[in-house]
Amino acid sequence: MGEWVCTQVPCGARCGAVGDPHYTTFDGLRYNFMGHCTYTLLKTENITIDAENVACSGAITEAMNLSPYHGEGKPSCTKAVYIQHFGANINLKQGGFILVNGKEVTALPAKVGDIKIRAASSLFIM
């Protein structure tokens, strides 16, 4: 596992959760994790990001030509990503469905405080 080194210099960092589910951590390491639960991906005093994973067919992995799942039981897919940031609640759900504080958002890009929500492609919301 990598190690994050804090400095006083502001710098960008990126992590990701894609498909059924494949994770990339802030230090660039990749993990495939097939649990069927809600998992905390990021938590600070100002922001929390959780992913809700449920059992699925694995069709996303197949469509993206990623390694198919060969483990026991069903693979998992991310049903929703929940972001809490300075009192705002952002829900990114399967099918591109987006809720901000309980209201549907259909026009992208959208900005919620410091967070910008945009369509990265026809399949992915960032």
BAGUMAR-656394 format. One line per field, with one value per atom (N, C-alpha, C, CB): atom name; residue number from 1; residue in three letters; z, x, y. Coordinates in steps of 0.2 Angstrom, whole numbers, plus 5000, padded with zeros to 4 digits. Glycine has a CB too. Example, Ala and Ser with C-alpha at 12.3 -4.5 7.8 and 13.67 -1.06 7.14 Angstrom:
2
atome N, CA, C, CB, N, CA, C, CB
num 1, 1, 1, 1, 2, 2, 2, 2
residu ALA, ALA, ALA, ALA, SER, SER, SER, SER
pz 5039, 5039, 5039, 5045, 5035, 5036, 5039, 5029
px 5066, 5062, 5066, 5057, 5064, 5068, 5064, 5070
py 4972, 4978, 4984, 4978, 4989, 4995, 5000, 4997
END
This chain:
126
atome N, CA, C, CB, N, CA, C, CB, N, CA, C, CB, N, CA, C, CB, N, CA, C, CB, N, CA, C, CB, N, CA, C, CB, N, CA, C, CB, N, CA, C, CB, N, CA, C, CB, N, CA, C, CB, N, CA, C, CB, N, CA, C, CB, N, CA, C, CB, N, CA, C, CB, N, CA, C, CB, N, CA, C, CB, N, CA, C, CB, N, CA, C, CB, N, CA, C, CB, N, CA, C, CB, N, CA, C, CB, N, CA, C, CB, N, CA, C, CB, N, CA, C, CB, N, CA, C, CB, N, CA, C, CB, N, CA, C, CB, N, CA, C, CB, N, CA, C, CB, N, CA, C, CB, N, CA, C, CB, N, CA, C, CB, N, CA, C, CB, N, CA, C, CB, N, CA, C, CB, N, CA, C, CB, N, CA, C, CB, N, CA, C, CB, N, CA, C, CB, N, CA, C, CB, N, CA, C, CB, N, CA, C, CB, N, CA, C, CB, N, CA, C, CB, N, CA, C, CB, N, CA, C, CB, N, CA, C, CB, N, CA, C, CB, N, CA, C, CB, N, CA, C, CB, N, CA, C, CB, N, CA, C, CB, N, CA, C, CB, N, CA, C, CB, N, CA, C, CB, N, CA, C, CB, N, CA, C, CB, N, CA, C, CB, N, CA, C, CB, N, CA, C, CB, N, CA, C, CB, N, CA, C, CB, N, CA, C, CB, N, CA, C, CB, N, CA, C, CB, N, CA, C, CB, N, CA, C, CB, N, CA, C, CB, N, CA, C, CB, N, CA, C, CB, N, CA, C, CB, N, CA, C, CB, N, CA, C, CB, N, CA, C, CB, N, CA, C, CB, N, CA, C, CB, N, CA, C, CB, N, CA, C, CB, N, CA, C, CB, N, CA, C, CB, N, CA, C, CB, N, CA, C, CB, N, CA, C, CB, N, CA, C, CB, N, CA, C, CB, N, CA, C, CB, N, CA, C, CB, N, CA, C, CB, N, CA, C, CB, N, CA, C, CB, N, CA, C, CB, N, CA, C, CB, N, CA, C, CB, N, CA, C, CB, N, CA, C, CB, N, CA, C, CB, N, CA, C, CB, N, CA, C, CB, N, CA, C, CB, N, CA, C, CB, N, CA, C, CB, N, CA, C, CB, N, CA, C, CB, N, CA, C, CB, N, CA, C, CB, N, CA, C, CB, N, CA, C, CB, N, CA, C, CB, N, CA, C, CB, N, CA, C, CB, N, CA, C, CB, N, CA, C, CB, N, CA, C, CB, N, CA, C, CB, N, CA, C, CB, N, CA, C, CB, N, CA, C, CB, N, CA, C, CB, N, CA, C, CB, N, CA, C, CB, N, CA, C, CB, N, CA, C, CB, N, CA, C, CB, N, CA, C, CB, N, CA, C, CB
num 1, 1, 1, 1, 2, 2, 2, 2, 3, 3, 3, 3, 4, 4, 4, 4, 5, 5, 5, 5, 6, 6, 6, 6, 7, 7, 7, 7, 8, 8, 8, 8, 9, 9, 9, 9, 10, 10, 10, 10, 11, 11, 11, 11, 12, 12, 12, 12, 13, 13, 13, 13, 14, 14, 14, 14, 15, 15, 15, 15, 16, 16, 16, 16, 17, 17, 17, 17, 18, 18, 18, 18, 19, 19, 19, 19, 20, 20, 20, 20, 21, 21, 21, 21, 22, 22, 22, 22, 23, 23, 23, 23, 24, 24, 24, 24, 25, 25, 25, 25, 26, 26, 26, 26, 27, 27, 27, 27, 28, 28, 28, 28, 29, 29, 29, 29, 30, 30, 30, 30, 31, 31, 31, 31, 32, 32, 32, 32, 33, 33, 33, 33, 34, 34, 34, 34, 35, 35, 35, 35, 36, 36, 36, 36, 37, 37, 37, 37, 38, 38, 38, 38, 39, 39, 39, 39, 40, 40, 40, 40, 41, 41, 41, 41, 42, 42, 42, 42, 43, 43, 43, 43, 44, 44, 44, 44, 45, 45, 45, 45, 46, 46, 46, 46, 47, 47, 47, 47, 48, 48, 48, 48, 49, 49, 49, 49, 50, 50, 50, 50, 51, 51, 51, 51, 52, 52, 52, 52, 53, 53, 53, 53, 54, 54, 54, 54, 55, 55, 55, 55, 56, 56, 56, 56, 57, 57, 57, 57, 58, 58, 58, 58, 59, 59, 59, 59, 60, 60, 60, 60, 61, 61, 61, 61, 62, 62, 62, 62, 63, 63, 63, 63, 64, 64, 64, 64, 65, 65, 65, 65, 66, 66, 66, 66, 67, 67, 67, 67, 68, 68, 68, 68, 69, 69, 69, 69, 70, 70, 70, 70, 71, 71, 71, 71, 72, 72, 72, 72, 73, 73, 73, 73, 74, 74, 74, 74, 75, 75, 75, 75, 76, 76, 76, 76, 77, 77, 77, 77, 78, 78, 78, 78, 79, 79, 79, 79, 80, 80, 80, 80, 81, 81, 81, 81, 82, 82, 82, 82, 83, 83, 83, 83, 84, 84, 84, 84, 85, 85, 85, 85, 86, 86, 86, 86, 87, 87, 87, 87, 88, 88, 88, 88, 89, 89, 89, 89, 90, 90, 90, 90, 91, 91, 91, 91, 92, 92, 92, 92, 93, 93, 93, 93, 94, 94, 94, 94, 95, 95, 95, 95, 96, 96, 96, 96, 97, 97, 97, 97, 98, 98, 98, 98, 99, 99, 99, 99, 100, 100, 100, 100, 101, 101, 101, 101, 102, 102, 102, 102, 103, 103, 103, 103, 104, 104, 104, 104, 105, 105, 105, 105, 106, 106, 106, 106, 107, 107, 107, 107, 108, 108, 108, 108, 109, 109, 109, 109, 110, 110, 110, 110, 111, 111, 111, 111, 112, 112, 112, 112, 113, 113, 113, 113, 114, 114, 114, 114, 115, 115, 115, 115, 116, 116, 116, 116, 117, 117, 117, 117, 118, 118, 118, 118, 119, 119, 119, 119, 120, 120, 120, 120, 121, 121, 121, 121, 122, 122, 122, 122, 123, 123, 123, 123, 124, 124, 124, 124, 125, 125, 125, 125, 126, 126, 126, 126
residu MET, MET, MET, MET, GLY, GLY, GLY, GLY, GLU, GLU, GLU, GLU, TRP, TRP, TRP, TRP, VAL, VAL, VAL, VAL, CYS, CYS, CYS, CYS, THR, THR, THR, THR, GLN, GLN, GLN, GLN, VAL, VAL, VAL, VAL, PRO, PRO, PRO, PRO, CYS, CYS, CYS, CYS, GLY, GLY, GLY, GLY, ALA, ALA, ALA, ALA, ARG, ARG, ARG, ARG, CYS, CYS, CYS, CYS, GLY, GLY, GLY, GLY, ALA, ALA, ALA, ALA, VAL, VAL, VAL, VAL, GLY, GLY, GLY, GLY, ASP, ASP, ASP, ASP, PRO, PRO, PRO, PRO, HIS, HIS, HIS, HIS, TYR, TYR, TYR, TYR, THR, THR, THR, THR, THR, THR, THR, THR, PHE, PHE, PHE, PHE, ASP, ASP, ASP, ASP, GLY, GLY, GLY, GLY, LEU, LEU, LEU, LEU, ARG, ARG, ARG, ARG, TYR, TYR, TYR, TYR, ASN, ASN, ASN, ASN, PHE, PHE, PHE, PHE, MET, MET, MET, MET, GLY, GLY, GLY, GLY, HIS, HIS, HIS, HIS, CYS, CYS, CYS, CYS, THR, THR, THR, THR, TYR, TYR, TYR, TYR, THR, THR, THR, THR, LEU, LEU, LEU, LEU, LEU, LEU, LEU, LEU, LYS, LYS, LYS, LYS, THR, THR, THR, THR, GLU, GLU, GLU, GLU, ASN, ASN, ASN, ASN, ILE, ILE, ILE, ILE, THR, THR, THR, THR, ILE, ILE, ILE, ILE, ASP, ASP, ASP, ASP, ALA, ALA, ALA, ALA, GLU, GLU, GLU, GLU, ASN, ASN, ASN, ASN, VAL, VAL, VAL, VAL, ALA, ALA, ALA, ALA, CYS, CYS, CYS, CYS, SER, SER, SER, SER, GLY, GLY, GLY, GLY, ALA, ALA, ALA, ALA, ILE, ILE, ILE, ILE, THR, THR, THR, THR, GLU, GLU, GLU, GLU, ALA, ALA, ALA, ALA, MET, MET, MET, MET, ASN, ASN, ASN, ASN, LEU, LEU, LEU, LEU, SER, SER, SER, SER, PRO, PRO, PRO, PRO, TYR, TYR, TYR, TYR, HIS, HIS, HIS, HIS, GLY, GLY, GLY, GLY, GLU, GLU, GLU, GLU, GLY, GLY, GLY, GLY, LYS, LYS, LYS, LYS, PRO, PRO, PRO, PRO, SER, SER, SER, SER, CYS, CYS, CYS, CYS, THR, THR, THR, THR, LYS, LYS, LYS, LYS, ALA, ALA, ALA, ALA, VAL, VAL, VAL, VAL, TYR, TYR, TYR, TYR, ILE, ILE, ILE, ILE, GLN, GLN, GLN, GLN, HIS, HIS, HIS, HIS, PHE, PHE, PHE, PHE, GLY, GLY, GLY, GLY, ALA, ALA, ALA, ALA, ASN, ASN, ASN, ASN, ILE, ILE, ILE, ILE, ASN, ASN, ASN, ASN, LEU, LEU, LEU, LEU, LYS, LYS, LYS, LYS, GLN, GLN, GLN, GLN, GLY, GLY, GLY, GLY, GLY, GLY, GLY, GLY, PHE, PHE, PHE, PHE, ILE, ILE, ILE, ILE, LEU, LEU, LEU, LEU, VAL, VAL, VAL, VAL, ASN, ASN, ASN, ASN, GLY, GLY, GLY, GLY, LYS, LYS, LYS, LYS, GLU, GLU, GLU, GLU, VAL, VAL, VAL, VAL, THR, THR, THR, THR, ALA, ALA, ALA, ALA, LEU, LEU, LEU, LEU, PRO, PRO, PRO, PRO, ALA, ALA, ALA, ALA, LYS, LYS, LYS, LYS, VAL, VAL, VAL, VAL, GLY, GLY, GLY, GLY, ASP, ASP, ASP, ASP, ILE, ILE, ILE, ILE, LYS, LYS, LYS, LYS, ILE, ILE, ILE, ILE, ARG, ARG, ARG, ARG, ALA, ALA, ALA, ALA, ALA, ALA, ALA, ALA, SER, SER, SER, SER, SER, SER, SER, SER, LEU, LEU, LEU, LEU, PHE, PHE, PHE, PHE, ILE, ILE, ILE, ILE, MET, MET, MET, MET
pz 5000, 5000, 5000, 5006, 4996, 4996, 5002, 4990, 5003, 5008, 5006, 5013, 5009, 5007, 5012, 5008, 5009, 5012, 5012, 5010, 5018, 5019, 5018, 5025, 5015, 5014, 5015, 5008, 5015, 5016, 5009, 5020, 5003, 4997, 4994, 4992, 4991, 4989, 4982, 4987, 4982, 4975, 4974, 4976, 4968, 4966, 4967, 4958, 4968, 4968, 4965, 4976, 4963, 4960, 4962, 4952, 4963, 4965, 4960, 4972, 4960, 4956, 4957, 4948, 4956, 4957, 4950, 4963, 4947, 4940, 4939, 4934, 4936, 4934, 4940, 4931, 4940, 4945, 4949, 4941, 4954, 4955, 4955, 4961, 4951, 4951, 4954, 4943, 4958, 4962, 4960, 4969, 4960, 4959, 4965, 4953, 4970, 4975, 4974, 4981, 4978, 4977, 4975, 4983, 4977, 4976, 4969, 4981, 4965, 4959, 4959, 4956, 4965, 4965, 4963, 4972, 4960, 4958, 4962, 4950, 4963, 4967, 4963, 4974, 4963, 4961, 4968, 4956, 4969, 4976, 4975, 4981, 4977, 4975, 4981, 4972, 4986, 4991, 4990, 4997, 4994, 4992, 4999, 4991, 4999, 5005, 5003, 5011, 5008, 5007, 5010, 5010, 5006, 5008, 5008, 5004, 5013, 5013, 5009, 5021, 5004, 4999, 5002, 4992, 5005, 5007, 5013, 5001, 5018, 5024, 5027, 5029, 5027, 5030, 5034, 5025, 5038, 5041, 5037, 5046, 5030, 5026, 5021, 5023, 5019, 5014, 5016, 5007, 5014, 5014, 5008, 5020, 5005, 4999, 5000, 4993, 4999, 5000, 4994, 5006, 4993, 4987, 4989, 4982, 4987, 4988, 4983, 4989, 4985, 4980, 4981, 4980, 4975, 4976, 4971, 4974, 4972, 4967, 4960, 4970, 4955, 4948, 4944, 4946, 4937, 4932, 4930, 4926, 4931, 4928, 4921, 4929, 4919, 4912, 4910, 4910, 4915, 4915, 4913, 4921, 4917, 4916, 4909, 4921, 4907, 4900, 4894, 4899, 4895, 4890, 4890, 4892, 4895, 4895, 4893, 4902, 4892, 4890, 4896, 4884, 4902, 4908, 4910, 4914, 4914, 4916, 4919, 4922, 4917, 4920, 4927, 4915, 4931, 4938, 4938, 4942, 4941, 4942, 4949, 4938, 4953, 4961, 4962, 4965, 4969, 4971, 4971, 4978, 4970, 4971, 4965, 4977, 4966, 4960, 4961, 4960, 4956, 4956, 4959, 4949, 4960, 4963, 4958, 4970, 4958, 4954, 4959, 4948, 4957, 4961, 4959, 4960, 4964, 4963, 4964, 4968, 4968, 4969, 4973, 4973, 4972, 4975, 4979, 4971, 4986, 4990, 4992, 4996, 4991, 4993, 4997, 4986, 5003, 5008, 5008, 5015, 5007, 5006, 5009, 4999, 5015, 5018, 5018, 5014, 5020, 5021, 5015, 5023, 5009, 5003, 5002, 4997, 5000, 4998, 4991, 5002, 4988, 4981, 4980, 4977, 4976, 4975, 4967, 4977, 4966, 4959, 4958, 4957, 4954, 4954, 4947, 4956, 4946, 4940, 4935, 4941, 4929, 4923, 4923, 4925, 4926, 4926, 4930, 4919, 4934, 4938, 4944, 4941, 4945, 4950, 4954, 4946, 4960, 4965, 4969, 4970, 4970, 4974, 4979, 4970, 4986, 4991, 4990, 4992, 4987, 4986, 4979, 4991, 4975, 4969, 4963, 4969, 4958, 4952, 4948, 4948, 4946, 4942, 4935, 4945, 4930, 4923, 4918, 4920, 4920, 4916, 4919, 4916, 4914, 4916, 4912, 4916, 4914, 4921, 4926, 4921, 4932, 4938, 4943, 4940, 4947, 4952, 4959, 4951, 4964, 4970, 4975, 4972, 4977, 4981, 4977, 4988, 4980, 4976, 4972, 4982, 4971, 4967, 4961, 4971, 4955, 4949, 4946, 4944, 4944, 4942, 4934, 4945, 4931, 4923, 4921, 4920, 4914, 4911, 4908, 4906, 4910, 4907, 4900, 4911, 4899, 4893, 4893, 4892, 4889, 4889, 4895, 4882, 4897, 4903, 4909, 4901, 4910, 4916, 4918, 4916, 4925, 4928, 4932, 4932, 4932, 4937, 4941, 4933
px 5004, 5000, 5004, 4995, 5002, 5006, 5006, 5004, 5009, 5009, 5009, 5016, 5004, 5003, 5008, 4996, 5011, 5016, 5013, 5023, 5011, 5008, 5014, 5004, 5012, 5017, 5012, 5021, 5015, 5012, 5010, 5015, 5013, 5012, 5005, 5018, 5001, 4994, 4996, 4989, 4993, 4994, 4988, 5000, 4987, 4981, 4982, 4979, 4976, 4977, 4970, 4977, 4970, 4965, 4964, 4965, 4958, 4957, 4950, 4955, 4949, 4943, 4940, 4945, 4934, 4930, 4926, 4925, 4927, 4925, 4922, 4930, 4916, 4914, 4911, 4919, 4913, 4910, 4916, 4907, 4918, 4921, 4929, 4919, 4932, 4939, 4941, 4941, 4945, 4947, 4954, 4946, 4956, 4962, 4963, 4964, 4968, 4969, 4973, 4973, 4974, 4977, 4984, 4977, 4987, 4994, 4995, 4998, 4990, 4990, 4989, 4996, 4989, 4988, 4981, 4990, 4980, 4974, 4972, 4974, 4965, 4962, 4956, 4961, 4954, 4948, 4944, 4948, 4939, 4936, 4928, 4936, 4926, 4920, 4915, 4920, 4915, 4911, 4904, 4914, 4899, 4892, 4890, 4887, 4892, 4891, 4892, 4896, 4891, 4893, 4900, 4887, 4904, 4911, 4913, 4916, 4917, 4919, 4925, 4920, 4925, 4931, 4936, 4929, 4933, 4936, 4933, 4937, 4936, 4933, 4938, 4931, 4936, 4940, 4934, 4943, 4937, 4932, 4927, 4935, 4928, 4924, 4920, 4928, 4923, 4920, 4920, 4923, 4914, 4914, 4912, 4909, 4915, 4913, 4912, 4918, 4906, 4904, 4902, 4899, 4903, 4901, 4897, 4907, 4891, 4886, 4887, 4879, 4889, 4890, 4885, 4898, 4882, 4877, 4879, 4870, 4876, 4878, 4875, 4874, 4879, 4877, 4879, 4879, 4878, 4880, 4888, 4876, 4891, 4897, 4898, 4901, 4892, 4892, 4896, 4884, 4897, 4901, 4908, 4901, 4911, 4918, 4918, 4920, 4913, 4914, 4913, 4908, 4909, 4908, 4915, 4903, 4919, 4925, 4931, 4926, 4930, 4935, 4940, 4939, 4938, 4942, 4942, 4940, 4947, 4947, 4940, 4953, 4938, 4931, 4932, 4928, 4927, 4927, 4926, 4921, 4931, 4931, 4930, 4937, 4929, 4928, 4922, 4929, 4921, 4915, 4909, 4916, 4903, 4897, 4897, 4897, 4892, 4891, 4896, 4884, 4899, 4903, 4899, 4906, 4902, 4898, 4898, 4900, 4893, 4893, 4892, 4888, 4894, 4893, 4886, 4898, 4881, 4874, 4874, 4870, 4878, 4878, 4884, 4871, 4886, 4891, 4888, 4897, 4889, 4886, 4892, 4882, 4891, 4896, 4892, 4899, 4895, 4893, 4899, 4891, 4897, 4903, 4900, 4905, 4902, 4900, 4892, 4903, 4889, 4882, 4878, 4879, 4881, 4878, 4878, 4881, 4872, 4872, 4871, 4866, 4876, 4876, 4876, 4883, 4871, 4870, 4871, 4863, 4876, 4877, 4875, 4885, 4870, 4867, 4868, 4860, 4867, 4868, 4863, 4866, 4865, 4861, 4862, 4854, 4867, 4868, 4863, 4868, 4859, 4854, 4858, 4849, 4857, 4860, 4855, 4865, 4856, 4852, 4857, 4848, 4855, 4859, 4854, 4862, 4855, 4851, 4843, 4851, 4843, 4836, 4833, 4832, 4836, 4833, 4837, 4833, 4833, 4837, 4840, 4831, 4846, 4850, 4851, 4857, 4849, 4849, 4854, 4842, 4855, 4860, 4867, 4857, 4871, 4878, 4882, 4881, 4888, 4891, 4887, 4898, 4887, 4884, 4889, 4878, 4888, 4893, 4889, 4897, 4892, 4890, 4895, 4886, 4895, 4901, 4907, 4902, 4912, 4919, 4919, 4924, 4913, 4913, 4909, 4909, 4913, 4910, 4908, 4915, 4902, 4899, 4899, 4892, 4902, 4901, 4901, 4908, 4899, 4899, 4905, 4893, 4909, 4916, 4915, 4920, 4909, 4907, 4900, 4912, 4897, 4890, 4889, 4888, 4895, 4894, 4896, 4898, 4900, 4903, 4902, 4911, 4900, 4899, 4905, 4892, 4908, 4914, 4911, 4920
py 4994, 5000, 5006, 5000, 5011, 5017, 5022, 5021, 5027, 5031, 5039, 5030, 5042, 5049, 5053, 5051, 5058, 5062, 5069, 5062, 5072, 5079, 5084, 5080, 5089, 5095, 5101, 5095, 5107, 5113, 5116, 5119, 5113, 5115, 5112, 5112, 5116, 5113, 5109, 5119, 5103, 5100, 5096, 5095, 5094, 5090, 5083, 5091, 5079, 5072, 5069, 5070, 5063, 5060, 5053, 5061, 5051, 5044, 5042, 5042, 5036, 5034, 5028, 5034, 5027, 5021, 5020, 5021, 5014, 5013, 5006, 5015, 5005, 4999, 4995, 4995, 4988, 4984, 4981, 4978, 4984, 4991, 4990, 4994, 4994, 4995, 5002, 4994, 5002, 5008, 5010, 5007, 5016, 5019, 5024, 5022, 5022, 5027, 5033, 5023, 5037, 5044, 5043, 5048, 5037, 5036, 5032, 5032, 5031, 5028, 5020, 5030, 5017, 5010, 5008, 5007, 5002, 5000, 4993, 4998, 4993, 4988, 4986, 4989, 4979, 4977, 4974, 4971, 4976, 4974, 4972, 4980, 4966, 4964, 4964, 4957, 4968, 4968, 4971, 4972, 4968, 4971, 4974, 4965, 4981, 4985, 4992, 4983, 4997, 5004, 5005, 5009, 5008, 5009, 5016, 5005, 5018, 5025, 5025, 5028, 5030, 5030, 5036, 5032, 5041, 5047, 5050, 5052, 5052, 5056, 5061, 5051, 5067, 5072, 5076, 5077, 5081, 5085, 5089, 5090, 5090, 5094, 5090, 5099, 5084, 5080, 5072, 5081, 5069, 5062, 5059, 5059, 5054, 5051, 5043, 5052, 5041, 5034, 5031, 5033, 5024, 5020, 5015, 5018, 5014, 5008, 5003, 5011, 4997, 4992, 4986, 4989, 4984, 4979, 4973, 4981, 4967, 4962, 4963, 4955, 4961, 4963, 4957, 4970, 4958, 4953, 4954, 4954, 4959, 4961, 4963, 4954, 4965, 4968, 4974, 4969, 4978, 4984, 4982, 4989, 4977, 4975, 4972, 4970, 4968, 4965, 4971, 4960, 4976, 4981, 4985, 4986, 4986, 4990, 4985, 4993, 4979, 4974, 4974, 4977, 4974, 4973, 4966, 4978, 4964, 4957, 4955, 4956, 4949, 4947, 4944, 4941, 4944, 4942, 4934, 4945, 4931, 4924, 4922, 4921, 4926, 4924, 4920, 4930, 4919, 4916, 4921, 4912, 4919, 4923, 4928, 4927, 4933, 4938, 4943, 4940, 4946, 4952, 4958, 4954, 4964, 4969, 4975, 4971, 4979, 4985, 4991, 4985, 4997, 5003, 5005, 5008, 5005, 5007, 5015, 5004, 5018, 5025, 5027, 5027, 5034, 5037, 5043, 5039, 5043, 5048, 5053, 5045, 5059, 5064, 5069, 5068, 5070, 5076, 5081, 5073, 5087, 5092, 5099, 5093, 5101, 5107, 5107, 5113, 5102, 5102, 5101, 5109, 5100, 5098, 5091, 5102, 5088, 5080, 5079, 5077, 5076, 5074, 5067, 5077, 5064, 5057, 5056, 5055, 5052, 5050, 5043, 5051, 5042, 5035, 5032, 5035, 5025, 5022, 5025, 5014, 5025, 5028, 5035, 5026, 5038, 5046, 5050, 5048, 5047, 5050, 5054, 5045, 5061, 5065, 5068, 5070, 5068, 5072, 5076, 5067, 5083, 5087, 5090, 5093, 5088, 5090, 5088, 5098, 5082, 5079, 5081, 5081, 5086, 5088, 5085, 5096, 5083, 5080, 5086, 5077, 5084, 5089, 5085, 5090, 5089, 5086, 5090, 5086, 5096, 5100, 5100, 5108, 5098, 5097, 5101, 5090, 5104, 5103, 5107, 5106, 5105, 5108, 5109, 5104, 5115, 5116, 5116, 5123, 5113, 5113, 5115, 5106, 5121, 5123, 5123, 5119, 5119, 5118, 5112, 5117, 5108, 5102, 5104, 5097, 5101, 5102, 5095, 5105, 5094, 5088, 5089, 5086, 5084, 5084, 5077, 5088, 5077, 5070, 5069, 5070, 5064, 5063, 5059, 5058, 5056, 5052, 5051, 5046, 5047, 5045, 5040, 5042, 5037, 5032, 5034, 5026, 5039, 5041, 5048, 5040, 5049, 5056, 5057, 5056, 5063, 5065, 5070, 5067
END
